[in-house]
Amino acid sequence: AEGTFGIIKYDRRYKRIVRRGLDSVRVEIFLVSIGHNLYKIYNKQMRLREVA
């Protein structure tokens, strides 16, 4: 888990939570996590296309 947070914080330049309130913070972290996962899926598909 630490590696994922490091990638999000330093490689994606996501330093702090902008929203206020527990529900807003959850949504913001949820969206950042979805973006990270979509980026990983996209890169994996591109690597598989290069090999094929």
PDB file of N, CA, C and O in Angstrom, chain B, residues numbered from 101:
ATOM      1  N   ALA B 101       0.819  -1.191   0.000  1.00  0.00           N
ATOM      2  CA  ALA B 101       0.000   0.000   0.000  1.00  0.00           C
ATOM      3  C   ALA B 101       0.864   1.257   0.000  1.00  0.00           C
ATOM      4  O   ALA B 101       0.486   2.271  -0.587  1.00  0.00           O
ATOM      5  N   GLU B 102       2.014   1.195   0.651  1.00  0.00           N
ATOM      6  CA  GLU B 102       2.871   2.377   0.720  1.00  0.00           C
ATOM      7  C   GLU B 102       3.365   2.785  -0.661  1.00  0.00           C
ATOM      8  O   GLU B 102       3.486   3.975  -0.953  1.00  0.00           O
ATOM      9  N   GLY B 103       3.650   1.807  -1.507  1.00  0.00           N
ATOM     10  CA  GLY B 103       4.106   2.119  -2.855  1.00  0.00           C
ATOM     11  C   GLY B 103       3.066   2.885  -3.645  1.00  0.00           C
ATOM     12  O   GLY B 103       3.395   3.826  -4.366  1.00  0.00           O
ATOM     13  N   THR B 104       1.812   2.484  -3.511  1.00  0.00           N
ATOM     14  CA  THR B 104       0.722   3.157  -4.217  1.00  0.00           C
ATOM     15  C   THR B 104       0.586   4.603  -3.755  1.00  0.00           C
ATOM     16  O   THR B 104       0.427   5.501  -4.582  1.00  0.00           O
ATOM     17  N   PHE B 105       0.647   4.840  -2.452  1.00  0.00           N
ATOM     18  CA  PHE B 105       0.542   6.203  -1.951  1.00  0.00           C
ATOM     19  C   PHE B 105       1.727   7.050  -2.402  1.00  0.00           C
ATOM     20  O   PHE B 105       1.576   8.235  -2.699  1.00  0.00           O
ATOM     21  N   GLY B 106       2.897   6.438  -2.451  1.00  0.00           N
ATOM     22  CA  GLY B 106       4.070   7.157  -2.930  1.00  0.00           C
ATOM     23  C   GLY B 106       3.929   7.565  -4.378  1.00  0.00           C
ATOM     24  O   GLY B 106       4.283   8.685  -4.747  1.00  0.00           O
ATOM     25  N   ILE B 107       3.419   6.673  -5.198  1.00  0.00           N
ATOM     26  CA  ILE B 107       3.199   6.983  -6.614  1.00  0.00           C
ATOM     27  C   ILE B 107       2.185   8.106  -6.760  1.00  0.00           C
ATOM     28  O   ILE B 107       2.396   9.040  -7.534  1.00  0.00           O
ATOM     29  N   ILE B 108       1.092   8.021  -6.023  1.00  0.00           N
ATOM     30  CA  ILE B 108       0.051   9.053  -6.116  1.00  0.00           C
ATOM     31  C   ILE B 108       0.587  10.396  -5.628  1.00  0.00           C
ATOM     32  O   ILE B 108       0.314  11.427  -6.244  1.00  0.00           O
ATOM     33  N   LYS B 109       1.345  10.400  -4.533  1.00  0.00           N
ATOM     34  CA  LYS B 109       1.821  11.653  -3.964  1.00  0.00           C
ATOM     35  C   LYS B 109       2.923  12.298  -4.790  1.00  0.00           C
ATOM     36  O   LYS B 109       2.873  13.499  -5.056  1.00  0.00           O
ATOM     37  N   TYR B 110       3.910  11.524  -5.197  1.00  0.00           N
ATOM     38  CA  TYR B 110       5.083  12.126  -5.818  1.00  0.00           C
ATOM     39  C   TYR B 110       5.039  12.083  -7.334  1.00  0.00           C
ATOM     40  O   TYR B 110       5.354  13.083  -7.978  1.00  0.00           O
ATOM     41  N   ASP B 111       4.660  10.961  -7.923  1.00  0.00           N
ATOM     42  CA  ASP B 111       4.644  10.861  -9.380  1.00  0.00           C
ATOM     43  C   ASP B 111       3.459  11.602  -9.990  1.00  0.00           C
ATOM     44  O   ASP B 111       3.572  12.163 -11.081  1.00  0.00           O
ATOM     45  N   ARG B 112       2.331  11.608  -9.296  1.00  0.00           N
ATOM     46  CA  ARG B 112       1.133  12.277  -9.815  1.00  0.00           C
ATOM     47  C   ARG B 112       0.967  13.689  -9.251  1.00  0.00           C
ATOM     48  O   ARG B 112       0.026  14.395  -9.615  1.00  0.00           O
ATOM     49  N   ARG B 113       1.873  14.101  -8.369  1.00  0.00           N
ATOM     50  CA  ARG B 113       1.882  15.436  -7.754  1.00  0.00           C
ATOM     51  C   ARG B 113       0.581  15.751  -6.994  1.00  0.00           C
ATOM     52  O   ARG B 113       0.090  16.880  -7.024  1.00  0.00           O
ATOM     53  N   TYR B 114       0.047  14.752  -6.327  1.00  0.00           N
ATOM     54  CA  TYR B 114      -1.154  14.940  -5.499  1.00  0.00           C
ATOM     55  C   TYR B 114      -0.685  15.070  -4.054  1.00  0.00           C
ATOM     56  O   TYR B 114      -0.409  14.068  -3.394  1.00  0.00           O
ATOM     57  N   LYS B 115      -0.596  16.295  -3.567  1.00  0.00           N
ATOM     58  CA  LYS B 115       0.014  16.537  -2.264  1.00  0.00           C
ATOM     59  C   LYS B 115      -0.989  16.644  -1.115  1.00  0.00           C
ATOM     60  O   LYS B 115      -0.707  16.193  -0.005  1.00  0.00           O
ATOM     61  N   ARG B 116      -2.152  17.233  -1.372  1.00  0.00           N
ATOM     62  CA  ARG B 116      -3.067  17.425  -0.256  1.00  0.00           C
ATOM     63  C   ARG B 116      -4.518  17.320  -0.716  1.00  0.00           C
ATOM     64  O   ARG B 116      -4.841  17.497  -1.891  1.00  0.00           O
ATOM     65  N   ILE B 117      -5.366  17.030   0.244  1.00  0.00           N
ATOM     66  CA  ILE B 117      -6.802  16.934  -0.006  1.00  0.00           C
ATOM     67  C   ILE B 117      -7.368  18.341   0.026  1.00  0.00           C
ATOM     68  O   ILE B 117      -7.108  19.104   0.956  1.00  0.00           O
ATOM     69  N   VAL B 118      -8.141  18.680  -0.992  1.00  0.00           N
ATOM     70  CA  VAL B 118      -8.654  20.035  -1.145  1.00  0.00           C
ATOM     71  C   VAL B 118     -10.017  20.197  -0.471  1.00  0.00           C
ATOM     72  O   VAL B 118     -10.347  21.282   0.007  1.00  0.00           O
ATOM     73  N   ARG B 119     -10.794  19.138  -0.431  1.00  0.00           N
ATOM     74  CA  ARG B 119     -12.167  19.212   0.066  1.00  0.00           C
ATOM     75  C   ARG B 119     -12.233  19.255   1.583  1.00  0.00           C
ATOM     76  O   ARG B 119     -11.276  18.907   2.275  1.00  0.00           O
ATOM     77  N   ARG B 120     -13.377  19.687   2.082  1.00  0.00           N
ATOM     78  CA  ARG B 120     -13.646  19.685   3.511  1.00  0.00           C
ATOM     79  C   ARG B 120     -14.862  18.813   3.778  1.00  0.00           C
ATOM     80  O   ARG B 120     -15.791  18.759   2.973  1.00  0.00           O
ATOM     81  N   GLY B 121     -14.846  18.149   4.889  1.00  0.00           N
ATOM     82  CA  GLY B 121     -15.955  17.271   5.250  1.00  0.00           C
ATOM     83  C   GLY B 121     -15.628  15.832   4.902  1.00  0.00           C
ATOM     84  O   GLY B 121     -14.979  15.560   3.893  1.00  0.00           O
ATOM     85  N   LEU B 122     -16.076  14.923   5.734  1.00  0.00           N
ATOM     86  CA  LEU B 122     -15.726  13.525   5.580  1.00  0.00           C
ATOM     87  C   LEU B 122     -16.220  12.948   4.258  1.00  0.00           C
ATOM     88  O   LEU B 122     -15.475  12.237   3.585  1.00  0.00           O
ATOM     89  N   ASP B 123     -17.454  13.238   3.876  1.00  0.00           N
ATOM     90  CA  ASP B 123     -17.995  12.695   2.628  1.00  0.00           C
ATOM     91  C   ASP B 123     -17.243  13.228   1.411  1.00  0.00           C
ATOM     92  O   ASP B 123     -16.970  12.474   0.477  1.00  0.00           O
ATOM     93  N   SER B 124     -16.907  14.511   1.411  1.00  0.00           N
ATOM     94  CA  SER B 124     -16.177  15.097   0.295  1.00  0.00           C
ATOM     95  C   SER B 124     -14.770  14.530   0.188  1.00  0.00           C
ATOM     96  O   SER B 124     -14.271  14.296  -0.913  1.00  0.00           O
ATOM     97  N   VAL B 125     -14.135  14.309   1.326  1.00  0.00           N
ATOM     98  CA  VAL B 125     -12.790  13.737   1.329  1.00  0.00           C
ATOM     99  C   VAL B 125     -12.828  12.318   0.785  1.00  0.00           C
ATOM    100  O   VAL B 125     -11.957  11.923   0.009  1.00  0.00           O
ATOM    101  N   ARG B 126     -13.824  11.559   1.183  1.00  0.00           N
ATOM    102  CA  ARG B 126     -13.959  10.184   0.673  1.00  0.00           C
ATOM    103  C   ARG B 126     -14.136  10.179  -0.839  1.00  0.00           C
ATOM    104  O   ARG B 126     -13.524   9.369  -1.535  1.00  0.00           O
ATOM    105  N   VAL B 127     -14.965  11.075  -1.345  1.00  0.00           N
ATOM    106  CA  VAL B 127     -15.188  11.144  -2.790  1.00  0.00           C
ATOM    107  C   VAL B 127     -13.902  11.535  -3.509  1.00  0.00           C
ATOM    108  O   VAL B 127     -13.577  10.972  -4.555  1.00  0.00           O
ATOM    109  N   GLU B 128     -13.175  12.492  -2.957  1.00  0.00           N
ATOM    110  CA  GLU B 128     -11.940  12.935  -3.596  1.00  0.00           C
ATOM    111  C   GLU B 128     -10.909  11.807  -3.651  1.00  0.00           C
ATOM    112  O   GLU B 128     -10.282  11.593  -4.689  1.00  0.00           O
ATOM    113  N   ILE B 129     -10.731  11.098  -2.559  1.00  0.00           N
ATOM    114  CA  ILE B 129      -9.775   9.986  -2.538  1.00  0.00           C
ATOM    115  C   ILE B 129     -10.257   8.864  -3.450  1.00  0.00           C
ATOM    116  O   ILE B 129      -9.444   8.211  -4.105  1.00  0.00           O
ATOM    117  N   PHE B 130     -11.552   8.633  -3.500  1.00  0.00           N
ATOM    118  CA  PHE B 130     -12.123   7.631  -4.396  1.00  0.00           C
ATOM    119  C   PHE B 130     -11.808   7.973  -5.852  1.00  0.00           C
ATOM    120  O   PHE B 130     -11.423   7.093  -6.622  1.00  0.00           O
ATOM    121  N   LEU B 131     -11.967   9.232  -6.234  1.00  0.00           N
ATOM    122  CA  LEU B 131     -11.695   9.642  -7.612  1.00  0.00           C
ATOM    123  C   LEU B 131     -10.209   9.556  -7.947  1.00  0.00           C
ATOM    124  O   LEU B 131      -9.845   9.164  -9.055  1.00  0.00           O
ATOM    125  N   VAL B 132      -9.360   9.915  -7.008  1.00  0.00           N
ATOM    126  CA  VAL B 132      -7.914   9.793  -7.226  1.00  0.00           C
ATOM    127  C   VAL B 132      -7.541   8.317  -7.395  1.00  0.00           C
ATOM    128  O   VAL B 132      -6.715   7.977  -8.241  1.00  0.00           O
ATOM    129  N   SER B 133      -8.144   7.455  -6.599  1.00  0.00           N
ATOM    130  CA  SER B 133      -7.868   6.025  -6.700  1.00  0.00           C
ATOM    131  C   SER B 133      -8.344   5.454  -8.030  1.00  0.00           C
ATOM    132  O   SER B 133      -7.647   4.643  -8.639  1.00  0.00           O
ATOM    133  N   ILE B 134      -9.505   5.863  -8.478  1.00  0.00           N
ATOM    134  CA  ILE B 134     -10.014   5.408  -9.776  1.00  0.00           C
ATOM    135  C   ILE B 134      -9.080   5.861 -10.889  1.00  0.00           C
ATOM    136  O   ILE B 134      -8.768   5.088 -11.795  1.00  0.00           O
ATOM    137  N   GLY B 135      -8.632   7.115 -10.824  1.00  0.00           N
ATOM    138  CA  GLY B 135      -7.701   7.616 -11.824  1.00  0.00           C
ATOM    139  C   GLY B 135      -6.410   6.815 -11.847  1.00  0.00           C
ATOM    140  O   GLY B 135      -5.886   6.521 -12.921  1.00  0.00           O
ATOM    141  N   HIS B 136      -5.894   6.461 -10.688  1.00  0.00           N
ATOM    142  CA  HIS B 136      -4.672   5.665 -10.595  1.00  0.00           C
ATOM    143  C   HIS B 136      -4.881   4.286 -11.213  1.00  0.00           C
ATOM    144  O   HIS B 136      -4.035   3.808 -11.968  1.00  0.00           O
ATOM    145  N   ASN B 137      -6.002   3.650 -10.894  1.00  0.00           N
ATOM    146  CA  ASN B 137      -6.282   2.316 -11.424  1.00  0.00           C
ATOM    147  C   ASN B 137      -6.498   2.345 -12.934  1.00  0.00           C
ATOM    148  O   ASN B 137      -6.040   1.442 -13.634  1.00  0.00           O
ATOM    149  N   LEU B 138      -7.183   3.361 -13.447  1.00  0.00           N
ATOM    150  CA  LEU B 138      -7.366   3.474 -14.891  1.00  0.00           C
ATOM    151  C   LEU B 138      -6.034   3.670 -15.606  1.00  0.00           C
ATOM    152  O   LEU B 138      -5.823   3.126 -16.690  1.00  0.00           O
ATOM    153  N   TYR B 139      -5.139   4.442 -15.006  1.00  0.00           N
ATOM    154  CA  TYR B 139      -3.816   4.652 -15.573  1.00  0.00           C
ATOM    155  C   TYR B 139      -3.045   3.334 -15.646  1.00  0.00           C
ATOM    156  O   TYR B 139      -2.375   3.057 -16.641  1.00  0.00           O
ATOM    157  N   LYS B 140      -3.141   2.522 -14.590  1.00  0.00           N
ATOM    158  CA  LYS B 140      -2.469   1.229 -14.579  1.00  0.00           C
ATOM    159  C   LYS B 140      -3.044   0.292 -15.631  1.00  0.00           C
ATOM    160  O   LYS B 140      -2.293  -0.415 -16.304  1.00  0.00           O
ATOM    161  N   ILE B 141      -4.364   0.276 -15.781  1.00  0.00           N
ATOM    162  CA  ILE B 141      -5.008  -0.585 -16.781  1.00  0.00           C
ATOM    163  C   ILE B 141      -4.601  -0.161 -18.178  1.00  0.00           C
ATOM    164  O   ILE B 141      -4.301  -1.006 -19.022  1.00  0.00           O
ATOM    165  N   TYR B 142      -4.586   1.143 -18.433  1.00  0.00           N
ATOM    166  CA  TYR B 142      -4.207   1.662 -19.744  1.00  0.00           C
ATOM    167  C   TYR B 142      -2.765   1.268 -20.085  1.00  0.00           C
ATOM    168  O   TYR B 142      -2.489   0.802 -21.190  1.00  0.00           O
ATOM    169  N   ASN B 143      -1.859   1.456 -19.136  1.00  0.00           N
ATOM    170  CA  ASN B 143      -0.462   1.099 -19.384  1.00  0.00           C
ATOM    171  C   ASN B 143      -0.291  -0.392 -19.630  1.00  0.00           C
ATOM    172  O   ASN B 143       0.513  -0.789 -20.473  1.00  0.00           O
ATOM    173  N   LYS B 144      -1.023  -1.211 -18.919  1.00  0.00           N
ATOM    174  CA  LYS B 144      -0.935  -2.657 -19.120  1.00  0.00           C
ATOM    175  C   LYS B 144      -1.432  -3.034 -20.508  1.00  0.00           C
ATOM    176  O   LYS B 144      -0.821  -3.868 -21.176  1.00  0.00           O
ATOM    177  N   GLN B 145      -2.532  -2.431 -20.952  1.00  0.00           N
ATOM    178  CA  GLN B 145      -3.043  -2.718 -22.289  1.00  0.00           C
ATOM    179  C   GLN B 145      -2.062  -2.270 -23.366  1.00  0.00           C
ATOM    180  O   GLN B 145      -1.890  -2.958 -24.372  1.00  0.00           O
ATOM    181  N   MET B 146      -1.420  -1.130 -23.166  1.00  0.00           N
ATOM    182  CA  MET B 146      -0.439  -0.649 -24.148  1.00  0.00           C
ATOM    183  C   MET B 146       0.776  -1.572 -24.207  1.00  0.00           C
ATOM    184  O   MET B 146       1.301  -1.823 -25.292  1.00  0.00           O
ATOM    185  N   ARG B 147       1.231  -2.079 -23.067  1.00  0.00           N
ATOM    186  CA  ARG B 147       2.348  -3.006 -23.067  1.00  0.00           C
ATOM    187  C   ARG B 147       1.983  -4.292 -23.787  1.00  0.00           C
ATOM    188  O   ARG B 147       2.804  -4.841 -24.522  1.00  0.00           O
ATOM    189  N   LEU B 148       0.761  -4.785 -23.587  1.00  0.00           N
ATOM    190  CA  LEU B 148       0.320  -6.023 -24.243  1.00  0.00           C
ATOM    191  C   LEU B 148       0.198  -5.820 -25.754  1.00  0.00           C
ATOM    192  O   LEU B 148       0.485  -6.741 -26.519  1.00  0.00           O
ATOM    193  N   ARG B 149      -0.218  -4.642 -26.192  1.00  0.00           N
ATOM    194  CA  ARG B 149      -0.324  -4.371 -27.624  1.00  0.00           C
ATOM    195  C   ARG B 149       1.043  -4.283 -28.292  1.00  0.00           C
ATOM    196  O   ARG B 149       1.200  -4.671 -29.449  1.00  0.00           O
ATOM    197  N   GLU B 150       2.034  -3.771 -27.558  1.00  0.00           N
ATOM    198  CA  GLU B 150       3.379  -3.670 -28.104  1.00  0.00           C
ATOM    199  C   GLU B 150       4.001  -5.049 -28.286  1.00  0.00           C
ATOM    200  O   GLU B 150       4.748  -5.272 -29.239  1.00  0.00           O
ATOM    201  N   VAL B 151       3.702  -5.965 -27.390  1.00  0.00           N
ATOM    202  CA  VAL B 151       4.251  -7.309 -27.466  1.00  0.00           C
ATOM    203  C   VAL B 151       3.615  -8.095 -28.607  1.00  0.00           C
ATOM    204  O   VAL B 151       4.293  -8.859 -29.295  1.00  0.00           O
ATOM    205  N   ALA B 152       2.323  -7.910 -28.805  1.00  0.00           N
ATOM    206  CA  ALA B 152       1.581  -8.678 -29.816  1.00  0.00           C
ATOM    207  C   ALA B 152       1.844  -8.230 -31.214  1.00  0.00           C
ATOM    208  O   ALA B 152       1.285  -8.789 -32.157  1.00  0.00           O
TER     209      ALA B 152
END
